[in-house]
Amino acid sequence: MNKSTSFLPELQKATGHFDYPMTNDYMFRALCQKNNKALTGLISALLRIPVEKIHSVVITNPIVLGDACDDKEFRLDVRIVLNEKTIMNLEMQVSNLYDWPERSVSYLSCIYDSLFRGEEYANVKSAMHIGILDFTLFPEYPEFYASNMIMNEKTYRIYSDKFALNVLDLSKVELATDEDKAWKLDYWARLFKATTWEEIKMIASNDDYLKEASNTLYLLNEDFNVRERSRSRIEYYSVLDRYESMIERKDAEIRQLRAEQDREIAHRNSEIEQKDLEIQQLYAEIERLKANQRD
């Protein structure tokens, strides 16, 4: 029997806000890489697989924790081989860049092509991309946890169960289903969003895997180099948000100018039409007067 996990003594005493929650993509990446048991618990909740059936979770793109991200590592996804037969891609994304469907399909397509030359297509590993988002992907269809696969539009038959796109919306925990709750996915979502040690301990108090994540989160928040990398990610997204905001304002100004131009053109056209009408009326009056003179 596995030994039960307890909170670290330092975490037991910790209070107040902490700087880098699990929604920070560097912190999330570091936690997944640092604690395989916590990662196993998260995957169990996401895939609805009992932890006893998860035999191996191997991260295939590890980074040197605390080092600065180079160009290849700037997208901090976590690529995993699960039980030696499924390739997974986990990614944390808190900023809505309005391209997630396209990005996620692109990422999934890349990891799906896992065959070596000469291998049979039937042997291709299952591939899954799971986006953990802090925004609602399709506002008209809000959902806490969505699973998407290729299917026949008429019969709804799944074309292949080896190609899947899942989305966890951290901003819609209130929409968690009974099944989500049974697998404690709502607890994981709240743990991701927690910003105080009191919240962390309350959320994780009754689950060993959540405690594992909490302990590692505490240790990583105490690690100077990890903190520096996490801070850099916040700065990056802050600049990105300002850039996106400037683009949105520019687009809004362009739309406003075009609308004003359209109104001005419409006004000018209306004036021209009015002048044409007056000319036609004057011409008709001239013709009438000419006819009267002939009479």
Buried (B, 14 or more C-beta within 10 A) or exposed (E): EEEEBEBBEEBEEBEEEBEBBBBBBBBBBBBBBBBBBBBBBBBBBBBEBEBEEBEEBEBEBEBEBBEEBEEEBEEBBBBBBBBEEBBBBBBBBBBBEEEBBEBBBEBBEBBBEBEEEEEEEEEBBBBBBBBBBBBBBEEEEBBBBBBBBEEEEEEEEEEEEBBBBBBBBBBBBEBBEEEBEEBBBBBBBBBBBBBBBEBBBEBBEEBBBBBBBBBBBBBBBEBEBBBEBBBEBBEBBEEEBEEBEEEEEEEEEEEEEEEEEEEEEEEEEEEEEEEEEEEEEEEEEEEEEEEEEEE
